[in-house]
Amino acid sequence: MCGIVGAVSTRNIVPILVQGLQRLEYRGYDSCGVSVHSAGLGAPTGALRRARGISRVADLAAQCETEGLQGLTGIAHTRWATHGAPAVANAHPHFSMGPHADDGAERPGRVTLVHNGIIENHEALRAELLARGYHFSSQTDTETIVHLIDSLYDGDLLTAVQTAVRRLRGSYSIAVMHRDEPQRLIGAREGSPLVLGIGADGKENFLASDAMALAGVTDQIVYLEEGDLIDVQLGKYWVLDRAGQRAERPVRTVQAMSGAADLGPYRHYMQKEIFEQPRAVADTLEGVQAVVPQLFEAAGTPAPGEDAQTTFQAVRQVLILACGTSYYAGCVAKYWLEDIAGIPTQVEIASEYRYRASVPDPATLVVTISQSGETADTLAALRHAQRLGMRHTLTVCNVPTSAMVRECRLAFLTRAGVEIGVASTKAFTTQLVGLFLLALMLAKTRARLGPAQEAEQLDALRRLPGALQAVLALEPQLIDWAEQFTAKEHALFLGRGLHYPIAQEGALKLKEITYIHAEAYAAGELKHGPLALVTSAMPVVTVAPNDALLEKLKSNMQEVRARGGVLYALADADTRIEGSDGLYVIRMPGRSGLLSPILHVVPLQLLAYHTAVARGTDVDKPRNLAKSVTVE
């Protein structure tokens, strides 16, 4: 995870670095820090200074001001802890003070570095560097990189970094400064994102994990490729590829939206994003007049419609790769793809897929789902599938400039806007919209969707924003449920068929932000073990649409009632499920047929949100989690 910002400038860059960190805080908030080269602003020539802390970025800004931290060149970092607990000693930026500097005192460093990723061979490197006299003050894998670069430095930082990264195994994006080279910043990436921002004045240059960190600073962005190194100086930069050769990377104009969006009348970003779902779905559907291949064309394809059409005609099955909430979106899509399009579909947890023996089929459409488009596990799974010969790739993604979009042949771009809350809400519902359109497209390609059916389903999609508004009006009832959940430590979620993944997503939301242990089961599995857990102290949430499995689900609910369990049912109006002692019912407005999962997930989001508020947790930044998971 982690977020990186760096800059070479003619002005004090600390406020820009801190502002960038605030926009990247979604990547991790276990600690944060800033390091600057203070030459040129009245400090001693060649001085590296830093400020670090384990509180939030807002506190770091105050710390920098108190300590008078200024510099023309600097790097900054917000951390999601992997190696080493959240502690000041483990916070980035890290210093190397050279060998035999083991008194533990805070002294100016010779090299300073920030890192996003995981170095898998850090133990071997640490042992080697310890033997050479380097002192380690942290438990991080990152500190091995900064000492390694110091040990290799012989007057040119680029050469030292170039040599060092050849010895690293794992994933990384790094930004490095040296005491003896003011106004120079070296960056490198392998498996973790890193972009260059070109300043409007032609002098300033920036590095960042995400273009969003530079919103309002520059819109001229260069996306570095795997294995790239970059030498950033005042008014100029050079990119070297994996082979060490000069490389040209295109400059793109990117209107990155700031993560520091106005909360308006809402208490938290998650609540705001829940209520933005009608607009997000409407924006995602904007311009969709028919189910056509062009909806899935990635930017820059030579013949609009031709590539997608050819791909859809060639595939015999679908493989979906995703993690977390996106995985549950994929599980819903499996039902749609097999029911509507009649195409065999597998859904794989991306972090597991590439570590097992699988049977590749070149006629497979590999679909990745990711809000950020930078999810490390999903990217790795995608690349693994490509290496196995599966070249038909499509991503459903919310960030058009992401690695996922760049590396897939086709893309459906959702238009959820920036999602700041760690627990995904509007990204999930817009993913479902994109996946439903994909199911319709493949059905149409396979002659399973006639004009009348297409018109009917498009009409249902257009009615979704209004239906979502009606569901959001249920919020007061969900607040009542949340008050009953506040003191609970366990919960069970049940669903059947198309709504089983929605039950899973509901359980995930409760776990993520309330810290209540929650599990989801296909309701038919209840009697095969989970029923042993049911007591009056464990609430059971049931997703109960009026579908073909309703009567089966009612029987499962009776099993819970008979054991003294307390049921909370999200029921369609015509299900004839009536509230009684131990059975609380919220009636969903109307019916949406195949699109019902998009509506039924919203009350579960609201239940989790209001329970978290009542329990006093940090809703937008739950413990131990980050928004964009860019490490394995």
WOGI-V165897 format. One record per residue. RES is the residue in one small letter. SS is DSSP state (hx for helix, st for strand, lp for the rest). D_FIRST is the distance of its C-alpha to the first C-alpha in whole Angstrom. Layout:
[[RES SS D_FIRST] [RES SS D_FIRST]]
This chain:
[[m lp 0] [c lp 4] [g st 7] [i st 10] [v st 13] [g st 17] [a st 20] [v st 24] [s lp 26] [t lp 30] [r lp 29] [n lp 27] [i lp 24] [v hx 22] [p hx 23] [i hx 21] [l hx 18] [v hx 18] [q hx 18] [g hx 15] [l hx 13] [q hx 15] [r hx 14] [l hx 10] [e hx 10] [y hx 9] [r hx 5] [g lp 6] [y lp 10] [d lp 11] [s st 12] [c st 13] [g st 15] [v st 17] [s st 19] [v st 22] [h st 25] [s lp 28] [a lp 31] [g lp 33] [l lp 33] [g lp 35] [a lp 33] [p lp 34] [t lp 34] [g lp 31] [a lp 29] [l st 25] [r st 25] [r st 21] [a st 21] [r st 18] [g st 18] [i lp 16] [s lp 17] [r lp 16] [v hx 16] [a hx 19] [d hx 21] [l hx 19] [a hx 21] [a hx 24] [q hx 24] [c hx 24] [e hx 27] [t hx 29] [e hx 28] [g lp 29] [l lp 26] [q lp 27] [g lp 26] [l lp 27] [t st 24] [g st 20] [i st 17] [a st 14] [h st 11] [t st 9] [r st 7] [w lp 6] [a lp 8] [t lp 9] [h lp 12] [g lp 14] [a lp 15] [p lp 14] [a lp 17] [v hx 18] [a hx 19] [n hx 15] [a lp 14] [h lp 13] [p lp 15] [h st 17] [f st 21] [s st 23] [m lp 26] [g lp 28] [p lp 30] [h lp 32] [a lp 30] [d lp 30] [d lp 31] [g lp 28] [a lp 29] [e lp 27] [r lp 28] [p lp 27] [g lp 25] [r lp 26] [v st 23] [t st 20] [l st 16] [v st 12] [h st 10] [n st 6] [g st 7] [i st 9] [i st 13] [e lp 15] [n lp 19] [h hx 18] [e hx 21] [a hx 23] [l hx 22] [r hx 22] [a hx 26] [e hx 27] [l hx 26] [l hx 27] [a hx 31] [r lp 31] [g lp 31] [y lp 27] [h lp 26] [f lp 23] [s lp 22] [s lp 18] [q lp 17] [t lp 14] [d lp 14] [t hx 13] [e hx 17] [t hx 18] [i hx 17] [v hx 19] [h hx 22] [l hx 22] [i hx 22] [d hx 25] [s hx 27] [l hx 27] [y lp 28] [d lp 32] [g lp 32] [d lp 29] [l hx 26] [l hx 25] [t hx 27] [a hx 25] [v hx 22] [q hx 23] [t hx 25] [a hx 22] [v hx 19] [r lp 22] [r lp 22] [l lp 18] [r lp 17] [g st 14] [s st 11] [y st 10] [s st 10] [i st 13] [a st 15] [v st 18] [m st 21] [h st 25] [r lp 27] [d lp 30] [e lp 29] [p lp 28] [q lp 27] [r st 25] [l st 21] [i st 20] [g st 17] [a st 16] [r st 14] [e st 14] [g st 11] [s lp 9] [p lp 10] [l lp 12] [v st 15] [l st 18] [g st 20] [i st 24] [g lp 26] [a lp 29] [d lp 31] [g lp 31] [k lp 30] [e lp 26] [n st 23] [f st 19] [l st 16] [a st 13] [s lp 10] [d lp 11] [a hx 15] [m hx 15] [a hx 14] [l hx 18] [a lp 20] [g lp 23] [v lp 23] [t lp 23] [d lp 23] [q st 24] [i st 21] [v st 21] [y st 18] [l lp 18] [e lp 18] [e lp 17] [g lp 18] [d lp 19] [l st 20] [i st 21] [d st 23] [v st 23] [q st 26] [l lp 28] [g lp 30] [k st 29] [y st 26] [w st 26] [v st 24] [l st 25] [d lp 24] [r lp 23] [a lp 27] [g lp 27] [q lp 29] [r st 29] [a lp 27] [e lp 27] [r lp 24] [p lp 26] [v st 25] [r st 24] [t st 25] [v lp 22] [q lp 23] [a lp 19] [m lp 20] [s lp 19] [g lp 16] [a lp 19] [a lp 21] [d lp 24] [l lp 25] [g lp 28] [p lp 30] [y lp 27] [r lp 26] [h lp 22] [y hx 20] [m hx 20] [q hx 24] [k hx 24] [e hx 22] [i hx 24] [f hx 27] [e lp 26] [q hx 26] [p hx 30] [r hx 29] [a hx 26] [v hx 28] [a hx 31] [d hx 29] [t hx 27] [l hx 31] [e lp 32] [g lp 34] [v lp 35] [q lp 38] [a lp 38] [v lp 36] [v lp 36] [p hx 34] [q hx 33] [l hx 31] [f hx 29] [e st 29] [a lp 26] [a lp 27] [g lp 29] [t lp 31] [p lp 35] [a lp 37] [p lp 35] [g lp 36] [e hx 37] [d hx 34] [a hx 33] [q hx 36] [t hx 37] [t hx 33] [f hx 34] [q hx 38] [a hx 37] [v lp 34] [r lp 36] [q st 33] [v st 29] [l st 26] [i st 23] [l st 19] [a st 17] [c lp 14] [g hx 15] [t hx 17] [s hx 17] [y hx 19] [y hx 21] [a hx 22] [g hx 23] [c hx 25] [v hx 27] [a hx 27] [k hx 29] [y hx 32] [w hx 32] [l hx 32] [e hx 35] [d hx 37] [i hx 37] [a hx 37] [g lp 38] [i lp 35] [p st 34] [t st 30] [q st 28] [v st 24] [e st 22] [i st 19] [a hx 16] [s hx 15] [e hx 19] [y hx 21] [r lp 20] [y lp 21] [r lp 25] [a lp 28] [s lp 28] [v lp 31] [p lp 30] [d lp 32] [p lp 32] [a lp 34] [t st 30] [l st 28] [v st 25] [v st 23] [t st 19] [i st 18] [s st 15] [q lp 14] [s lp 12] [g lp 13] [e lp 10] [t lp 9] [a hx 9] [d hx 12] [t hx 14] [l hx 14] [a hx 15] [a hx 17] [l hx 19] [r hx 19] [h hx 21] [a hx 23] [q hx 24] [r hx 25] [l lp 27] [g lp 29] [m lp 28] [r lp 28] [h st 28] [t st 25] [l st 24] [t st 21] [v st 21] [c st 18] [n lp 18] [v lp 17] [p lp 20] [t lp 18] [s lp 15] [a hx 15] [m hx 16] [v hx 19] [r hx 20] [e hx 20] [c lp 22] [r lp 26] [l st 26] [a st 24] [f st 24] [l st 23] [t lp 22] [r lp 23] [a lp 21] [g lp 20] [v lp 17] [e lp 16] [i lp 15] [g lp 15] [v lp 12] [a lp 15] [s lp 16] [t lp 20] [k hx 21] [a hx 19] [f hx 20] [t hx 24] [t hx 23] [q hx 22] [l hx 25] [v hx 27] [g hx 26] [l hx 27] [f hx 30] [l hx 31] [l hx 30] [a hx 32] [l hx 35] [m hx 35] [l hx 35] [a hx 38] [k hx 39] [t hx 39] [r lp 41] [a lp 43] [r lp 42] [l lp 42] [g lp 45] [p hx 45] [a hx 46] [q hx 43] [e hx 41] [a hx 43] [e hx 42] [q hx 39] [l hx 38] [d hx 40] [a hx 38] [l hx 35] [r hx 36] [r lp 37] [l hx 34] [p hx 33] [g hx 36] [a hx 36] [l hx 32] [q hx 34] [a hx 36] [v hx 34] [l hx 32] [a lp 36] [l lp 35] [e hx 33] [p hx 36] [q hx 36] [l hx 33] [i hx 33] [d hx 36] [w hx 34] [a hx 31] [e hx 34] [q hx 35] [f hx 31] [t lp 30] [a lp 32] [k lp 31] [e lp 29] [h st 29] [a st 29] [l st 30] [f st 30] [l st 32] [g st 32] [r lp 34] [g hx 34] [l hx 32] [h hx 31] [y hx 30] [p hx 26] [i hx 26] [a hx 27] [q hx 24] [e hx 22] [g hx 24] [a hx 24] [l hx 20] [k hx 20] [l hx 22] [k hx 20] [e hx 17] [i hx 18] [t hx 22] [y lp 21] [i lp 24] [h st 24] [a st 25] [e st 26] [a st 27] [y st 30] [a st 32] [a hx 35] [g hx 38] [e hx 36] [l hx 37] [k hx 40] [h hx 38] [g lp 37] [p hx 34] [l hx 38] [a hx 38] [l hx 35] [v lp 37] [t lp 39] [s lp 40] [a lp 36] [m lp 34] [p st 34] [v st 34] [v st 32] [t st 34] [v st 33] [a st 37] [p lp 38] [n lp 41] [d lp 41] [a lp 42] [l lp 41] [l hx 42] [e hx 45] [k hx 43] [l hx 40] [k hx 43] [s hx 44] [n hx 41] [m hx 41] [q hx 44] [e hx 43] [v hx 41] [r hx 43] [a hx 46] [r lp 44] [g lp 43] [g lp 40] [v st 39] [l st 38] [y st 36] [a st 37] [l st 35] [a st 39] [d st 40] [a lp 43] [d lp 45] [t lp 44] [r lp 47] [i lp 45] [e lp 46] [g lp 45] [s st 47] [d lp 46] [g lp 43] [l st 42] [y st 40] [v st 40] [i st 38] [r st 40] [m st 38] [p lp 39] [g lp 41] [r lp 40] [s lp 37] [g hx 38] [l hx 35] [l hx 33] [s hx 33] [p hx 30] [i hx 29] [l hx 31] [h hx 31] [v hx 27] [v hx 27] [p hx 29] [l hx 27] [q hx 24] [l hx 27] [l hx 28] [a hx 24] [y hx 24] [h hx 27] [t hx 27] [a hx 24] [v hx 26] [a hx 29] [r hx 27] [g lp 25] [t lp 21] [d lp 19] [v lp 19] [d lp 16] [k lp 14] [p lp 14] [r lp 14] [n lp 11] [l lp 9] [a lp 7] [k lp 8] [s lp 6] [v lp 5] [t lp 5] [v lp 6] [e lp 9]]
